[in-house]
Amino acid sequence: MSSELIFWIPIVCIPIIAFLYASVGHGGASGYLALMTIMGLSQEIMKPTALMLNILVSGIAFFYFWKAGFFRFKLFAAFAVGSIPFSFVGGMIETDPYIYKSILGIFLIIATLKLIGIFDRKKISESASQSKEVNLLLAITIGSIIGFFSGLIGIGGGIILSPVILLLGWANLKESATVSALFIFVNSVAGFAGQVTSGIHFSSEIVMMTGLAVAGGLTGSYFGTFRFNSSVLKKVLAFVLLFASLKLLIV
């Protein structure tokens, strides 16, 4: 891939990824990882970079959804109590490149399925007021598992948590987005801290990538909270994720 193309890919794609993910309360790590996979960046750069961008965008998304009144602290705490320590542990572990690519590829396929609506139930609506009672032990267990893999592969885990919450009937769409945003934020911080203990490396374009992600996160959070849900762009992003996941699993 030419150096000119490598320069323009993040400029075009990062704001779009941040916009799309922030609009549904996510940080975009799976999208950034897909992008960096296509760019051919190393695992050592991919993980900390994805987590750094994830922290910024998910923090912005949470602020917008929280201000709109959709946050449920007890639901968040039930998942976070197990996820934070396990995310830190996962961030400390260096995986074999083949295993890393396989795990990441599977997670990206899951992310793709979610983006095209495989996990969404017709009964779920943004205005739903009735939610089932949360099973605390099950929530802690789920949070621990997602947290570990989040730290291990460099994502915040919200792309997995959101469909789980919805399928279990524990929250509506907006509440799930808000809980996922903060869940992503704390897991990304914990995973990043775990990586710091073993050393981290960033791309020379990290400052530019950060600015682009913040811009996309701000606009995406605003439109996702108050305006619309861009389904067409989600399908485009789903294609990118699917392409990257197949590249990881086959090559």
C-alpha distance (Angstrom), angle and dihedral (degrees) to the residues before:
residue distance angle dihedral
M1 . . .
S2 3.81 . .
S3 3.81 120.5 .
E4 3.82 90.4 -122.3
L5 3.79 91.9 55.7
I6 3.82 91.3 46.5
F7 3.81 87.8 53.9
W8 3.82 95.3 51.2
I9 3.82 99.4 40.5
P10 3.83 96.0 71.7
I11 3.82 92.4 41.5
V12 3.80 90.6 57.2
C13 3.81 101.2 33.2
I14 3.83 107.3 37.0
P15 3.83 96.0 64.5
I16 3.81 90.0 47.2
I17 3.80 92.5 49.3
A18 3.81 92.4 46.7
F19 3.81 91.0 46.8
L20 3.80 94.3 50.6
Y21 3.78 96.8 44.5
A22 3.80 95.7 42.2
S23 3.80 89.6 52.0
V24 3.82 88.6 65.2
G25 3.81 96.5 37.9
H26 3.81 98.5 -95.6
G27 3.80 133.8 123.4
G28 3.80 99.4 -136.4
A29 3.81 101.4 -123.7
S30 3.80 93.8 140.9
G31 3.81 88.8 51.9
Y32 3.81 93.4 48.1
L33 3.79 90.3 47.8
A34 3.81 90.5 50.9
L35 3.79 89.9 49.6
M36 3.80 93.7 48.2
T37 3.81 89.9 47.1
I38 3.78 90.0 56.2
M39 3.82 88.9 47.5
G40 3.81 89.9 53.2
L41 3.82 97.7 -121.6
S42 3.80 119.8 162.3
Q43 3.80 125.4 -102.4
E44 3.82 90.0 -114.9
I45 3.81 90.0 61.6
M46 3.82 98.2 35.4
K47 3.80 99.1 59.3
P48 3.83 101.5 51.1
T49 3.81 92.6 37.5
A50 3.81 93.0 52.4
L51 3.80 91.1 47.5
M52 3.80 93.0 48.1
L53 3.80 92.3 52.2
N54 3.80 89.4 42.6
I55 3.81 92.1 55.7
L56 3.79 92.4 52.7
V57 3.81 98.7 44.1
S58 3.81 97.2 40.8
G59 3.81 89.9 48.3
I60 3.79 90.2 54.1
A61 3.81 92.1 45.8
F62 3.79 92.6 50.0
F63 3.80 91.8 50.7
Y64 3.80 92.4 54.6
F65 3.81 95.8 45.3
W66 3.82 91.6 43.0
K67 3.81 91.2 51.7
A68 3.79 88.3 52.1
G69 3.83 89.9 57.4
F70 3.81 102.1 -110.7
F71 3.82 100.2 120.4
R72 3.84 121.3 116.6
F73 3.79 108.5 -171.3
K74 3.83 97.1 -169.4
L75 3.80 91.9 54.3
F76 3.79 91.3 48.9
A77 3.82 93.4 46.6
A78 3.81 91.8 51.7
F79 3.81 90.3 61.6
A80 3.81 98.9 32.8
V81 3.82 97.5 55.3
G82 3.80 90.1 69.9
S83 3.79 100.3 28.7
I84 3.83 100.3 56.9
P85 3.85 98.9 60.8
F86 3.80 92.9 38.8
S87 3.79 91.7 49.2
F88 3.81 88.9 53.6
V89 3.81 90.4 51.2
G90 3.80 91.8 47.0
G91 3.81 90.5 50.8
M92 3.81 90.5 56.6
I93 3.80 93.5 56.4
E94 3.80 121.1 92.0
T95 3.80 109.8 -154.1
D96 3.78 131.1 -154.7
P97 3.87 108.2 -92.5
Y98 3.83 92.1 -120.5
I99 3.81 93.0 48.9
Y100 3.80 90.5 44.9
K101 3.80 92.2 52.3
S102 3.81 92.1 46.9
I103 3.81 94.1 50.2
L104 3.79 92.2 44.5
G105 3.80 91.4 48.0
I106 3.80 91.8 53.4
F107 3.80 92.0 48.0
L108 3.80 91.0 49.5
I109 3.81 90.5 52.5
I110 3.82 88.9 52.5
A111 3.79 89.0 49.4
T112 3.80 89.9 50.5
L113 3.80 92.5 51.1
K114 3.77 90.3 51.1
L115 3.79 93.3 49.4
I116 3.81 92.8 53.4
G117 3.80 90.8 48.5
I118 3.81 103.5 -105.5
F119 3.81 91.8 135.7
D120 3.81 97.0 42.5
R121 3.77 117.5 104.1
K122 3.81 120.5 -148.3
K123 3.79 90.1 -131.6
I124 3.81 92.3 61.6
S125 3.78 114.8 93.2
E126 3.77 135.6 169.8
S127 3.79 90.9 -118.7
A128 3.80 97.6 49.7
S129 3.78 110.4 133.0
Q130 3.80 102.2 -176.4
S131 3.80 119.5 77.7
K132 3.78 131.0 172.8
E133 3.81 119.7 -108.5
V134 3.79 112.4 -90.8
N135 3.81 117.2 -112.5
L136 3.82 100.0 -136.1
L137 3.82 97.5 -159.4
L138 3.80 92.2 47.7
A139 3.81 91.6 47.3
I140 3.83 92.4 51.4
T141 3.81 90.7 48.3
I142 3.79 92.9 49.0
G143 3.81 91.1 46.0
S144 3.81 91.7 50.9
I145 3.81 93.6 51.3
I146 3.79 94.4 45.6
G147 3.81 90.9 44.3
F148 3.81 93.4 53.7
F149 3.79 94.4 50.5
S150 3.80 90.3 42.2
G151 3.80 91.7 59.7
L152 3.80 92.1 39.7
I153 3.81 97.5 56.8
G154 3.81 101.1 24.0
I155 3.81 106.1 -104.8
G156 3.79 133.3 117.1
G157 3.81 96.2 -125.0
G158 3.80 98.1 -126.3
I159 3.79 92.7 115.8
I160 3.82 86.0 64.8
L161 3.81 98.7 34.4
S162 3.81 97.4 54.3
P163 3.82 96.9 61.0
V164 3.82 90.2 42.8
I165 3.82 91.8 55.2
L166 3.80 91.7 46.4
L167 3.79 95.1 45.8
L168 3.81 90.7 49.7
G169 3.81 89.8 49.5
W170 3.82 94.0 -127.2
A171 3.82 96.6 132.8
N172 3.79 143.8 2.0
L173 3.80 124.6 -105.9
K174 3.80 98.6 -87.3
E175 3.81 93.6 43.6
S176 3.80 90.4 48.2
A177 3.81 90.4 51.0
T178 3.82 92.0 51.3
V179 3.81 94.9 47.5
S180 3.80 90.6 45.5
A181 3.80 91.9 51.0
L182 3.80 93.8 56.3
F183 3.82 91.0 39.2
I184 3.80 88.8 55.2
F185 3.80 91.4 47.0
V186 3.82 96.8 52.6
N187 3.82 93.5 41.1
S188 3.78 91.5 49.4
V189 3.81 91.3 50.2
A190 3.82 90.8 48.4
G191 3.81 92.9 45.6
F192 3.80 91.4 47.2
A193 3.81 90.5 49.8
G194 3.79 89.3 51.7
Q195 3.79 90.8 52.4
V196 3.81 92.0 49.0
T197 3.81 88.4 63.1
S198 3.82 90.1 63.0
G199 3.82 97.6 35.2
I200 3.80 131.1 -91.7
H201 3.78 135.2 -134.6
F202 3.81 128.8 -159.9
S203 3.78 133.3 -163.4
S204 3.79 116.0 -107.2
E205 3.83 87.2 -115.3
I206 3.84 94.0 60.1
V207 3.84 94.0 113.0
M208 3.81 91.9 52.4
M209 3.80 92.0 44.3
T210 3.80 90.8 50.5
G211 3.80 92.9 52.3
L212 3.80 92.4 48.1
A213 3.81 92.2 48.7
V214 3.81 92.8 49.8
A215 3.81 91.3 50.1
G216 3.79 91.8 49.7
G217 3.81 92.1 43.6
L218 3.80 93.6 52.6
T219 3.80 94.6 50.8
G220 3.80 94.2 40.0
S221 3.80 93.1 50.5
Y222 3.80 91.7 50.2
F223 3.79 95.2 48.7
G224 3.80 93.4 40.4
T225 3.80 92.3 52.0
F226 3.79 101.2 39.4
R227 3.80 110.3 12.7
F228 3.78 128.7 27.5
N229 3.79 150.0 -31.2
S230 3.81 111.6 -117.7
S231 3.81 102.6 -143.5
V232 3.82 95.9 168.8
L233 3.81 93.0 56.6
K234 3.81 89.4 46.0
K235 3.80 88.9 59.4
V236 3.80 90.0 51.9
L237 3.78 90.5 50.6
A238 3.81 90.2 46.3
F239 3.81 88.3 56.9
V240 3.82 90.9 52.2
L241 3.81 91.6 49.3
L242 3.80 91.8 47.4
F243 3.80 91.4 49.6
A244 3.78 91.8 50.6
S245 3.81 93.8 45.5
L246 3.81 92.2 51.7
K247 3.82 89.3 46.9
L248 3.81 89.8 53.8
L249 3.81 96.0 45.3
I250 3.81 98.9 42.3
V251 3.81 104.3 35.2
